[in-house]
Amino acid sequence: MKKVKTVLWPRVDSDGNYPLKIRYYSDEEGRYKYKPIGIVVSAKKYFNSATGQVRASHEKHLELNKVIQERLINFSHDKNDNQSSFLVFLKKHYENLIELGNYGNAKKFMVLYNHIIKFQKGKDLKFSDFDLNFLKKFHAYLRNTVNSDNTIHIYLNKLKRSYYLARQQRFITGDNIWEFYKYKGTQVESKALTRDEFLLLRASKLSDSKYEKIRREALMLFFTNGMRIGDLLLLKWKNVHSDFIVYTMRKTKMSMRVSISEPLAHLLLVNIDYKFNSKDNLMPYYAQLHFIEEYSKKHKDEYVLDYLNNIEFKNEYDKYNKVQSLTASWNKVAKELGESLGISTKLCSHVMRHTYSSLLLFDGKANIKEVSQTLGHQNIAITNKYIKTLSNMELDNVTNDFYGKFRLPNQNYDYGKLDRLNDDIESSDNSSDGKIVDVAKDFGFKDIDGLGK
């Protein structure tokens, strides 16, 4: 089949505009034919006949060119055997995932599909065109258009997965090109708040109601065993019982149980009514749990957080997209909150999940298996990734705590005295020898002059 392209029709329509049409060659009739695509431009100068696209001088060129690419792809699909098109195969795959309710995966394959369409510039991608040369060029395209190396890695993995599915169904045969193409993304460091940063977030009370709301919700993520923000947004009061929460993880469909600790009970109460944040309205822990239980019975069909209340969804996929949009907005405000508090780590919902796992492992003295179970990980290797890139300070604390267990009897120091020694040294001028000697004597050293010799 001869090349299919978009052309400008030389005659204006009844409104004085120039229609754009798809030109293709009909083997049956032995001539070129033209198919309208529903796009017009007001002047010939707005169309680039060499590229078949609307020029950048047109105010809607991005929108129109996207439509042109889609129409060319759809037309190519109609004119050719769909069994030979990788793009048709990929589109059917993500549509099937949507039908199965696997929206997260479907979204990634859909974005990959759109990237390939842009890369192909309106030309279909046949299974026969999916070779090593295409792979190298598409990888280069992703490096130039996608900022995150980790995101590129995800798209290439989805592309590889699609390729193997096509091979399983015998759409692609011959050598496996992925055996000849190795790629390795840069490891993305797992970020978590330090203990001091978390305590700062915990203790802060902010006058800005927007930031204060996000701060409390970030703490909810922590005290619900590192719950994902999407799961918290979808949590309803019917999931909240007398002293525990039961919910199904959106990502893995795993059933999770979270004990309502005293900090979480207080956060839930304040979420119900801010007056519970006042010291005058504090109640005993058992009374908090009773109040929460009674409230959940009366409001069981409402969401715990109010973002999704009173919103009607067309279907589950519509709800998924709304949650994704809210997640992005929430993380944007969380980042601003972290900056306002002087927290060096970029604060976001997933950082709270990493913070929970990190502090539980090292402050809570839990083992890796216990941490994995509370996070709802299906594979302990995933949990290992969470804690793989800890800061030097965290590792120093772990080893120092370990070595401290092997102190000799006379090495049980008075740490209050040690703190005073540090304070004295830091507050003194350069000639601090006198103070060091005084504090050293306080610890029982006699021959001060002989120290260090």
N, C-alpha and C positions, 0 to 999 in steps of 0.2 A: 504494500500500500504506500502511495506517495505521501509526502509530508502533509500533515494536517496543521493549519495555522489560522490565526485570527487576522482578518483584514478589515480595512475601512471601506464600507460601501460608498461608491463615488456619488450616488444621488441622495439628496436630503429627503427626509420623510415629511409628513404633513406639518410637523412643528418646526421644520427648518433645521433639524439635527441630522448628523451623520450616523447611521447605524453601524454597529460592528457585527461581523458575521464570521462563522467558521467556514473556511474553504477546505474542501476535501475532494479527492478524486474517486469517481465512481467507476469501478472496473466494468460493471454491467453496461453502463451507458457510454463508457469511453470518453468521459469529459469531467471537468471540474464542476462541483456543485457547491451551493452556499446555504448555510443554515443560520438563521437569526439566533442571537444569544441574549437578546433583551437589554443590550447596553448601547447607549448613544453618547456622542460627544458633540458639542456645539460648533466646533471648528476643526478642520483637518490638522491644524498645527498641534493639537493635543494628542495625536496618535503617531506612534513610532512604528512604521511599517517593517523596519528591519527586525525589531524584537517582537512585534505583535502585541505590544503593550501600550497603555496610556502613559503619556509623558508625565514627569514629576511637576511640570508647570500647572497641571490640572489639580484643583484643590482636593479632589477625591480619588487621586490616582492609586493610593494604596488599597482602598476599598474596591475599586473597579478592577484592578489587576488581580486581586484575590478571586473575584468572581470569574474572571476570564480563565484563570488556571483551573478552577473547579469545573467550569463548563467544558474545557478541553479534555480534562480527565474523564468526565462523565461521557462525553461524546466518544472518546477512544474506547471506553468500556463497552458502549453500545455497538460500536462498529466491529469490535474484535471478539474473539473467543475469550471469555472471562477466565477459562482454565489456564491461560498463559500469562495472566496479569498478577504480579506480586502485590500490587496496590489493592486490587480487588480482594485478594486473599487476606491481606492485613486488615482491611476495613471490616470484612466479615468476622474476623477474629475478635476485634474489640467490640463489635456489636453483639457477638455471642456472650462476651464477658459481662456486658451491661445487662443482658437478659438474665444472666446467672447471679446478678447482684454483686459481682466482683468489680465494684466501681473504681477502686484505687488502681488496680492493674489496667483496667480499660482506659482510664485517663492517660496513663503513660503510653500505651500503644497508640492512642488517638493523637497525642502530641507528636509521637514519632512519625505517624502517617502524614501529619501536616508538614513536618520538616522535610520529608521525602518529596512531597508535592512541590514545596518551594525550591528544593534543590534541583528537581527535574524540570522546573520552569514550564509546567503544563504538559510535559511529555510523560506518557505512561512508563512504568517500570515493569518490564517483562521478567519472568523467571530467568530467561536466557541472558538477560542483561545484568543479573545479580552475580557479578564476578569480582575478582580481587581488585580490579581497577576501580569499579564502582565503590567498593568498600573503602579504599584508600581516599578517594575523592570526597566521599560523604563524611568520613571522619574529619578530614580537613575542613569541610564546610561547618561541621559542628563546633570545631575549635574556634572558628571565626565568628560564630553567631551565638554560642552559648557561653555564658561567663564562668559557670561552675564546672570544674573538672569532674566533680562527683556526679553532676547531672549528665554530663557527656557519657560517663561510665554507665549510668542507668540506661540511657537510650541505646547504647551499643549492646548492652546485655539484652534488651528487649528485641533489638534487631536480630541478634544471634538466636534468641528463642524462636522468633518468627521463622527464621531460616530453617531451623531444625524441625519445626512443625511441618513446614513445606516439604522437607526431605522425607519425613515419616509418611506423608501422603503421596509421595512419588511425583510431586510437582517439580522438584529439583533432583537431578541425578548427577552422577559423575563425582569428581573429587570434591571433598569438603573444604571450601575455601578458608574456613575458620581455623583449620589446622595449619595454614600458612600465614595467618594474620594474628599476631599476638598484640594485645594492648593492655596496658596497666595504668590505671588512674592513680593520681596522687592520693595517699591515705588522708582522709579527712579526720582531724583530731576530734575526739569525743569531748565536748565541752561540758563542764559542770561548775556550779558555784562552789567556791571554797566554803569551809565551815563558817568563817567570819562573814563572808558575803551573804550566806543564807541567814545567819543570825541578824544581820543588818536588815534584810528584807522582812524578816519575821517581826522585828521590834519596831519598825517604822510605822508612823501614823501620818498620813498625808492629807493636807488640806484640799488638794485637787481631787474632786470626787471621781473623776475618770481614772486617774492613776491609783487611787485607793481601792477602787473596785477591782482593777486588774491585779493589784498586789494581793488582795484576799483570794482571788481566783487562782493565782499562781501558787499560793500556799495550799489551796484545796488540791491542786494537782500533786503536790508533794505528799500531803497527808492521806491521799487516797492510793497510796502505794505507787506513785508515779503514773497515775492515770493519764492517758493521752487526752489532749484538749478536745478532739472530736468526740470522744466518749463522754467527756464531762458535759459538753454542749447538748448531747442527746440524752443525758441522764434525766429520768423522770422521778417524781416523788414516790411512785409505786415501786421503784427499785430500792427505796430507803426503808429499812425495817427498824426494829427496836434498837439494836446496837450494831447493825451491820448493813452493808450495801451489797446488792447482787446485781451484776450487769453482764451483758455479752459484749466482748471486745469486737469492735467494728472490723478491725484488720484481720483477726485470726478466727473470729466466731467462737472463741473460747469463753466459757463461763467463768466469771471472776467474783470473788468474795472479798470485801474490804471491811475490816473492823472499824467501827466509828470510835476513834480515840477522843480524848478530851479536847485536844486542839481542833480536830475536825468537827466535833459537835458544836464548839463555839463558832466556828466559821459558818456552819450551816444555819445557826441561829441568827447570826448577823446578816446572812444572806436573806433570811425571811423578813427580818425587820432590823434596821440599823440601830434601833434603840438598845439592842442587846450588846452593843459595843460599849455601853456605858457601865462603869463600875457599879452604879446603883442598881443595875438590873442583872447582876451576876447570880447564877443559881448553881446549886450543887450538880455534879456530873450526872447523877441518876435522874435528877429533875430535868436536865437538858435533854437526856435521851427520851424521857417520857413525853416531853413537849414535842420533840421532833417526830416521834412515832404518831402522836395524835394529829399533828399537822399533815403528815404524809398521807394519812387515811382520807383526809378531807380534800386533798389536792393531788390525788394520785395520778391524774392524767396531765398534769402540768409539768413543764421542765423545771429542774432545780434552778438552773440559770435562766434568766428571762429572755434571752436572745431570740429563741424560736417560738415563744408563746404567741398565740394569735396570728400565726403565719400558716397559710394553707399551701400545701405542696401538690403539684400535679401528679407526681409519682415519687418512688424512692430515689430515683436518679436525680430528680430535681432537689430533693432534700439533701442528697450527698453534695451536690454542687453548692448549695447554700451553706452547708457546714464548712466546706473548703474555703469559701469566700470569707466567712466569719473567722476562720482560723488565721487567714492571712492578715485580716484587720486586727485581730487580737494580738498577734505577734508583733505587729508594727507598734502598737501602743506599749506592749511589754518592753520592747527595745528602748523606747523613750523613757519608760519608768526606770529601767536599769541605769540609763545614762544620768537621769536626774538624781539617783541615789549614789552615783559615783562607783557603780559596780563595773569592773573592767570587762567581765565576761558578757557577751551579747545575750541579754535575757530573752528567752523565748520559751514556748511550752515544752519543747523537747529537752531544753537545758534543765528544766525542773525534773523531768524524768531521769536524766543522767545524774542530777544532784541527789535525788532520792536513792538511787542504786549505789552511788559512791559513798554517801554518808551512812547508809545502812550497812555496807560492807565493812567500813573502817571505824565508824563511831558506834554502830549497833552491834559490831562483832558477829554479824551473820556470815555464813559461808556462801560461796558462789552459787550453790544449788538452791539455797533458800532465797537468795536475791532473785534468781532466775524464775522461781515459782511465783513470787509476789508480783513480778513484772508481767507474768503471763507469756514468757518466751517459750516457744515450742522447741527450741534448740539452745542448749547451754552455750554454744559457740557465739550466739548473738549477744548473750550477756557478757561474754569475754571481750567482745568488741567495745562494749560500753565502758569497761574499766581498763582497756588496753593502753590508753594514752593518758595516764594520770600525771599530774604535775610533780616536779621534783620534790616540792615541799610535802605533798601528800605521801610520797614514797619515803621521804625522810622520817615523817611522823610514824609511819608503820614500822620501819626498822628500828627507830629509837625506842618505841614502846616494847618491841620484841627484846632488844638487847637489855632494856631496863629490868627485865625479869631475872637477869643473871648478875645483878649487883651483889657485891660482897656485903656482909652485915654493916660494916662501917661506912658504906657508901649510900646510906639512906639519908640524903641531905635534907636540910630544912630549906624548902624551895622558896619560902618567904624571904629568907636571908639572901638567896641567890638573886631574887628579883630586885632586892635593894641594892645589891652589888651592881647589877646591870643599870639600874636607874641612876646610881651615883656616878658610874663611869660616863653614861650618856649625857648627864647634866653638867659634868665638870668640864674645865678647860683642858688644854693639852697636858698640863702638869698635874695629872690626876693620881700620881703615884701614892700620895699621902692617903687618899681615900681608899685606894685599893689595899694598902697596907692595913688600914683600920678595919676594913670589912674582912680581910683575910684573918686578922687576929680574932675577929668575932667568930670565925669558923674553927678556931683552935690552933692555927699555925703559930709556932713559937719563933723559929729561926727565919724571919721574913727575909732578911738580907740574903739568905742562902737559896731562895727560890729561883729556879730557872738556871742555876749555875752548875 
